[in-house]
Amino acid sequence: MQLLTKHLGEIEIDSDKVISFELGLPGFLEETKFVIIDLPENDLIKILQSTKSPNVAFFITNPHHFKIDYEFTLDESTIEILGIKSEKDVLIYSIMTIKEPFKASTINLQAPIIINFHKNLGKQFIINDSTYNMRYPISPLSKKGSE
C-alpha cells in the first residue's frame, strides 16, 4: 500500500507490517496504526510512522545501542494487551529527540515502545519510577552503559 510519510515522502509499505496501538500513544490517542520504516543508510534509527496522519512520525532506536544494561519489567496488563508469550516476541524501541548538533540528541528511556512483532501489536509502556530518564543522552555508549 502507498503511504505518505513525514520524512520520506510517499513510499510503498507492506500492509502486513502495520502495527496496532489499540490505546494510541500518549498525546496521540487517535493514532492507532503505525509502521516502522528503516532510514536509508542508517542502522541505528528508524521511523515510527502513523498510517493515518503523515505528520505524526517519531524517530526511534533500540535503547540497548545507548544503554547496554537497560531493563525493566512489564506489568501484567501490558503483557495481556500485547499477547506476549515470551521475551522473544518483543521488540523494544525508544523515541528519540533529534537535536543539532546530533550528539546533543536524547532518547526516552522512561516510556519505551513495546511491540509484539508476531501479532503486530504495540504499546508505549510508562516506567513509573525514577530509574530512567526521559531525556537520556545518546552520546557515545559508556563502557558500562551507566548514566
PyRosetta script that sets phi, psi and omega in degrees:
from pyrosetta import init, pose_from_sequence

init()
pose = pose_from_sequence("MQLLTKHLGEIEIDSDKVISFELGLPGFLEETKFVIIDLPENDLIKILQSTKSPNVAFFITNPHHFKIDYEFTLDESTIEILGIKSEKDVLIYSIMTIKEPFKASTINLQAPIIINFHKNLGKQFIINDSTYNMRYPISPLSKKGSE")
pose.set_psi(1, 150.4)
pose.set_omega(1, 178.5)
pose.set_phi(2, -83.5)
pose.set_psi(2, 139.7)
pose.set_omega(2, -179.4)
pose.set_phi(3, -138.1)
pose.set_psi(3, 127.9)
pose.set_omega(3, 174.9)
pose.set_phi(4, -85.8)
pose.set_psi(4, 123.8)
pose.set_omega(4, -176.1)
pose.set_phi(5, -114.2)
pose.set_psi(5, 161.1)
pose.set_omega(5, -179.4)
pose.set_phi(6, -70.6)
pose.set_psi(6, -40.2)
pose.set_omega(6, -170.6)
pose.set_phi(7, -106.6)
pose.set_psi(7, -21.1)
pose.set_omega(7, -174.2)
pose.set_phi(8, -120.0)
pose.set_psi(8, 8.1)
pose.set_omega(8, -178.7)
pose.set_phi(9, 72.7)
pose.set_psi(9, -149.5)
pose.set_omega(9, -179.3)
pose.set_phi(10, -86.6)
pose.set_psi(10, 129.3)
pose.set_omega(10, -179.9)
pose.set_phi(11, -134.4)
pose.set_psi(11, 163.2)
pose.set_omega(11, 175.3)
pose.set_phi(12, -94.6)
pose.set_psi(12, 129.9)
pose.set_omega(12, 175.8)
pose.set_phi(13, -126.9)
pose.set_psi(13, 155.8)
pose.set_omega(13, 175.9)
pose.set_phi(14, -83.0)
pose.set_psi(14, 120.0)
pose.set_omega(14, -177.7)
pose.set_phi(15, -61.8)
pose.set_psi(15, -19.1)
pose.set_omega(15, 176.2)
pose.set_phi(16, -72.5)
pose.set_psi(16, -10.0)
pose.set_omega(16, -178.5)
pose.set_phi(17, -96.4)
pose.set_psi(17, 1.5)
pose.set_omega(17, 180.0)
pose.set_phi(18, -71.1)
pose.set_psi(18, 129.5)
pose.set_omega(18, -178.5)
pose.set_phi(19, -104.4)
pose.set_psi(19, 130.0)
pose.set_omega(19, 178.8)
pose.set_phi(20, -91.2)
pose.set_psi(20, 123.3)
pose.set_omega(20, 171.8)
pose.set_phi(21, -108.1)
pose.set_psi(21, 86.3)
pose.set_omega(21, -171.6)
pose.set_phi(22, -57.5)
pose.set_psi(22, -28.7)
pose.set_omega(22, 179.8)
pose.set_phi(23, -98.0)
pose.set_psi(23, 7.0)
pose.set_omega(23, -175.1)
pose.set_phi(24, 68.2)
pose.set_psi(24, -164.5)
pose.set_omega(24, 174.3)
pose.set_phi(25, -118.4)
pose.set_psi(25, 147.5)
pose.set_omega(25, 178.1)
pose.set_phi(26, -51.7)
pose.set_psi(26, 127.1)
pose.set_omega(26, -177.7)
pose.set_phi(27, 87.6)
pose.set_psi(27, -11.9)
pose.set_omega(27, -179.2)
pose.set_phi(28, -139.2)
pose.set_psi(28, 52.1)
pose.set_omega(28, -172.8)
pose.set_phi(29, -63.2)
pose.set_psi(29, -25.4)
pose.set_omega(29, -179.5)
pose.set_phi(30, -82.0)
pose.set_psi(30, -10.8)
pose.set_omega(30, 180.0)
pose.set_phi(31, -92.0)
pose.set_psi(31, 104.9)
pose.set_omega(31, -173.5)
pose.set_phi(32, -118.3)
pose.set_psi(32, -4.6)
pose.set_omega(32, -179.7)
pose.set_phi(33, -127.0)
pose.set_psi(33, 125.5)
pose.set_omega(33, -178.6)
pose.set_phi(34, -137.0)
pose.set_psi(34, 160.6)
pose.set_omega(34, 169.8)
pose.set_phi(35, -129.3)
pose.set_psi(35, 153.3)
pose.set_omega(35, 174.5)
pose.set_phi(36, -100.3)
pose.set_psi(36, 125.0)
pose.set_omega(36, -176.9)
pose.set_phi(37, -115.5)
pose.set_psi(37, 130.1)
pose.set_omega(37, 175.0)
pose.set_phi(38, -72.8)
pose.set_psi(38, 140.6)
pose.set_omega(38, 173.2)
pose.set_phi(39, -86.0)
pose.set_psi(39, 133.4)
pose.set_omega(39, 178.5)
pose.set_phi(40, -57.0)
pose.set_psi(40, 134.6)
pose.set_omega(40, 175.6)
pose.set_phi(41, 57.9)
pose.set_psi(41, 32.2)
pose.set_omega(41, 177.6)
pose.set_phi(42, -145.2)
pose.set_psi(42, 112.0)
pose.set_omega(42, -178.1)
pose.set_phi(43, -86.3)
pose.set_psi(43, -14.6)
pose.set_omega(43, -175.3)
pose.set_phi(44, -93.1)
pose.set_psi(44, -31.2)
pose.set_omega(44, -172.4)
pose.set_phi(45, -114.3)
pose.set_psi(45, 137.8)
pose.set_omega(45, 175.0)
pose.set_phi(46, -127.1)
pose.set_psi(46, 173.7)
pose.set_omega(46, 176.8)
pose.set_phi(47, -119.0)
pose.set_psi(47, 130.3)
pose.set_omega(47, 170.8)
pose.set_phi(48, -96.8)
pose.set_psi(48, 103.8)
pose.set_omega(48, -171.1)
pose.set_phi(49, -109.0)
pose.set_psi(49, 128.9)
pose.set_omega(49, 173.5)
pose.set_phi(50, -66.0)
pose.set_psi(50, 140.8)
pose.set_omega(50, 174.8)
pose.set_phi(51, -86.6)
pose.set_psi(51, -12.0)
pose.set_omega(51, -177.6)
pose.set_phi(52, -94.6)
pose.set_psi(52, -43.1)
pose.set_omega(52, -174.1)
pose.set_phi(53, -122.4)
pose.set_psi(53, 110.6)
pose.set_omega(53, -178.0)
pose.set_phi(54, -55.5)
pose.set_psi(54, -31.3)
pose.set_omega(54, -177.2)
pose.set_phi(55, -82.3)
pose.set_psi(55, -2.3)
pose.set_omega(55, 178.2)
pose.set_phi(56, -101.1)
pose.set_psi(56, 101.6)
pose.set_omega(56, -178.5)
pose.set_phi(57, -151.3)
pose.set_psi(57, 143.5)
pose.set_omega(57, -177.7)
pose.set_phi(58, -129.0)
pose.set_psi(58, 137.1)
pose.set_omega(58, 170.3)
pose.set_phi(59, -76.7)
pose.set_psi(59, 132.4)
pose.set_omega(59, -179.8)
pose.set_phi(60, -130.6)
pose.set_psi(60, 159.8)
pose.set_omega(60, 178.0)
pose.set_phi(61, -150.7)
pose.set_psi(61, 161.4)
pose.set_omega(61, 172.4)
pose.set_phi(62, -73.6)
pose.set_psi(62, 117.8)
pose.set_omega(62, -175.6)
pose.set_phi(63, -63.4)
pose.set_psi(63, -22.5)
pose.set_omega(63, -179.3)
pose.set_phi(64, -68.9)
pose.set_psi(64, -15.0)
pose.set_omega(64, 174.2)
pose.set_phi(65, -67.6)
pose.set_psi(65, -24.5)
pose.set_omega(65, -175.0)
pose.set_phi(66, -117.5)
pose.set_psi(66, -16.5)
pose.set_omega(66, 179.5)
pose.set_phi(67, -143.7)
pose.set_psi(67, 92.5)
pose.set_omega(67, -172.2)
pose.set_phi(68, -59.5)
pose.set_psi(68, -37.9)
pose.set_omega(68, -174.8)
pose.set_phi(69, -92.6)
pose.set_psi(69, 21.1)
pose.set_omega(69, 179.7)
pose.set_phi(70, -66.7)
pose.set_psi(70, 121.1)
pose.set_omega(70, 176.6)
pose.set_phi(71, -156.2)
pose.set_psi(71, 154.6)
pose.set_omega(71, 179.9)
pose.set_phi(72, -161.2)
pose.set_psi(72, 169.9)
pose.set_omega(72, 179.6)
pose.set_phi(73, -114.4)
pose.set_psi(73, 127.3)
pose.set_omega(73, 176.7)
pose.set_phi(74, -73.9)
pose.set_psi(74, 146.5)
pose.set_omega(74, 175.2)
pose.set_phi(75, -80.1)
pose.set_psi(75, 163.3)
pose.set_omega(75, -177.4)
pose.set_phi(76, -61.2)
pose.set_psi(76, -35.0)
pose.set_omega(76, 180.0)
pose.set_phi(77, -61.3)
pose.set_psi(77, -45.2)
pose.set_omega(77, 179.4)
pose.set_phi(78, -65.5)
pose.set_psi(78, -42.9)
pose.set_omega(78, 178.7)
pose.set_phi(79, -59.5)
pose.set_psi(79, -42.1)
pose.set_omega(79, 180.0)
pose.set_phi(80, -69.1)
pose.set_psi(80, -47.4)
pose.set_omega(80, -179.0)
pose.set_phi(81, -57.9)
pose.set_psi(81, -40.3)
pose.set_omega(81, -176.5)
pose.set_phi(82, -90.4)
pose.set_psi(82, -3.8)
pose.set_omega(82, 178.8)
pose.set_phi(83, 63.1)
pose.set_psi(83, 37.2)
pose.set_omega(83, -177.0)
pose.set_phi(84, -78.7)
pose.set_psi(84, 127.1)
pose.set_omega(84, 176.9)
pose.set_phi(85, -105.6)
pose.set_psi(85, -26.6)
pose.set_omega(85, -175.3)
pose.set_phi(86, -152.5)
pose.set_psi(86, 155.4)
pose.set_omega(86, 174.4)
pose.set_phi(87, -57.5)
pose.set_psi(87, -26.3)
pose.set_omega(87, -178.7)
pose.set_phi(88, -69.7)
pose.set_psi(88, -13.1)
pose.set_omega(88, 178.3)
pose.set_phi(89, -80.8)
pose.set_psi(89, -11.6)
pose.set_omega(89, -162.9)
pose.set_phi(90, -109.1)
pose.set_psi(90, 136.9)
pose.set_omega(90, 166.3)
pose.set_phi(91, -113.0)
pose.set_psi(91, 142.0)
pose.set_omega(91, 179.7)
pose.set_phi(92, -122.4)
pose.set_psi(92, 131.5)
pose.set_omega(92, 176.2)
pose.set_phi(93, -130.8)
pose.set_psi(93, 157.4)
pose.set_omega(93, 172.1)
pose.set_phi(94, -119.9)
pose.set_psi(94, 141.1)
pose.set_omega(94, 176.0)
pose.set_phi(95, -76.5)
pose.set_psi(95, 136.0)
pose.set_omega(95, -178.6)
pose.set_phi(96, -102.3)
pose.set_psi(96, 149.3)
pose.set_omega(96, 167.0)
pose.set_phi(97, -113.3)
pose.set_psi(97, 110.4)
pose.set_omega(97, -176.8)
pose.set_phi(98, -86.0)
pose.set_psi(98, 129.6)
pose.set_omega(98, -178.8)
pose.set_phi(99, -129.6)
pose.set_psi(99, 166.5)
pose.set_omega(99, 172.8)
pose.set_phi(100, -107.4)
pose.set_psi(100, 127.1)
pose.set_omega(100, -5.6)
pose.set_phi(101, -71.2)
pose.set_psi(101, 160.3)
pose.set_omega(101, -174.0)
pose.set_phi(102, -54.9)
pose.set_psi(102, -35.6)
pose.set_omega(102, -177.5)
pose.set_phi(103, -64.8)
pose.set_psi(103, -11.1)
pose.set_omega(103, 176.1)
pose.set_phi(104, -88.4)
pose.set_psi(104, -2.0)
pose.set_omega(104, -179.7)
pose.set_phi(105, -66.9)
pose.set_psi(105, 159.1)
pose.set_omega(105, -178.7)
pose.set_phi(106, -134.0)
pose.set_psi(106, 164.3)
pose.set_omega(106, 171.6)
pose.set_phi(107, -125.4)
pose.set_psi(107, 152.9)
pose.set_omega(107, -179.2)
pose.set_phi(108, -94.3)
pose.set_psi(108, 102.3)
pose.set_omega(108, 178.2)
pose.set_phi(109, -87.1)
pose.set_psi(109, -12.6)
pose.set_omega(109, -177.7)
pose.set_phi(110, -82.9)
pose.set_psi(110, -17.3)
pose.set_omega(110, -176.9)
pose.set_phi(111, -139.0)
pose.set_psi(111, 71.1)
pose.set_omega(111, -178.7)
pose.set_phi(112, -68.5)
pose.set_psi(112, 154.2)
pose.set_omega(112, 172.8)
pose.set_phi(113, -91.1)
pose.set_psi(113, 122.3)
pose.set_omega(113, -179.2)
pose.set_phi(114, -108.6)
pose.set_psi(114, 129.2)
pose.set_omega(114, -178.9)
pose.set_phi(115, -129.2)
pose.set_psi(115, 126.7)
pose.set_omega(115, 168.0)
pose.set_phi(116, -88.9)
pose.set_psi(116, 100.5)
pose.set_omega(116, -173.1)
pose.set_phi(117, -73.6)
pose.set_psi(117, -16.5)
pose.set_omega(117, 175.6)
pose.set_phi(118, -73.8)
pose.set_psi(118, -31.3)
pose.set_omega(118, -177.2)
pose.set_phi(119, -109.6)
pose.set_psi(119, -1.3)
pose.set_omega(119, -177.0)
pose.set_phi(120, 53.1)
pose.set_psi(120, 47.3)
pose.set_omega(120, 176.3)
pose.set_phi(121, -118.7)
pose.set_psi(121, 139.4)
pose.set_omega(121, -179.0)
pose.set_phi(122, -137.8)
pose.set_psi(122, 160.6)
pose.set_omega(122, 179.1)
pose.set_phi(123, -159.1)
pose.set_psi(123, 142.0)
pose.set_omega(123, 170.3)
pose.set_phi(124, -88.7)
pose.set_psi(124, 121.7)
pose.set_omega(124, -175.6)
pose.set_phi(125, -101.1)
pose.set_psi(125, 125.6)
pose.set_omega(125, 179.9)
pose.set_phi(126, -95.1)
pose.set_psi(126, 121.2)
pose.set_omega(126, 176.1)
pose.set_phi(127, -83.9)
pose.set_psi(127, 113.4)
pose.set_omega(127, -171.8)
pose.set_phi(128, -89.8)
pose.set_psi(128, 49.0)
pose.set_omega(128, 170.2)
pose.set_phi(129, -149.9)
pose.set_psi(129, 179.5)
pose.set_omega(129, -174.6)
pose.set_phi(130, -96.8)
pose.set_psi(130, 20.8)
pose.set_omega(130, -179.2)
pose.set_phi(131, -60.9)
pose.set_psi(131, -42.4)
pose.set_omega(131, -174.8)
pose.set_phi(132, -121.7)
pose.set_psi(132, 153.2)
pose.set_omega(132, -176.3)
pose.set_phi(133, -96.0)
pose.set_psi(133, 147.3)
pose.set_omega(133, 174.6)
pose.set_phi(134, -74.9)
pose.set_psi(134, -18.7)
pose.set_omega(134, -177.7)
pose.set_phi(135, -127.7)
pose.set_psi(135, 61.5)
pose.set_omega(135, 179.9)
pose.set_phi(136, -75.9)
pose.set_psi(136, 126.6)
pose.set_omega(136, -177.3)
pose.set_phi(137, -65.9)
pose.set_psi(137, 142.1)
pose.set_omega(137, 179.6)
pose.set_phi(138, -94.6)
pose.set_psi(138, 13.9)
pose.set_omega(138, 178.3)
pose.set_phi(139, -49.8)
pose.set_psi(139, 163.0)
pose.set_omega(139, -175.2)
pose.set_phi(140, -45.5)
pose.set_psi(140, 138.8)
pose.set_omega(140, -177.3)
pose.set_phi(141, -57.2)
pose.set_psi(141, 127.8)
pose.set_omega(141, 177.6)
pose.set_phi(142, -72.7)
pose.set_psi(142, 161.4)
pose.set_omega(142, -175.9)
pose.set_phi(143, -60.7)
pose.set_psi(143, -33.8)
pose.set_omega(143, -179.1)
pose.set_phi(144, -105.7)
pose.set_psi(144, -0.7)
pose.set_omega(144, -179.7)
pose.set_phi(145, 71.2)
pose.set_psi(145, 21.4)
pose.set_omega(145, -176.4)
pose.set_phi(146, -81.9)
pose.set_psi(146, 162.5)
pose.set_omega(146, -179.8)
pose.set_phi(147, -84.0)
pose.dump_pdb("model.pdb")
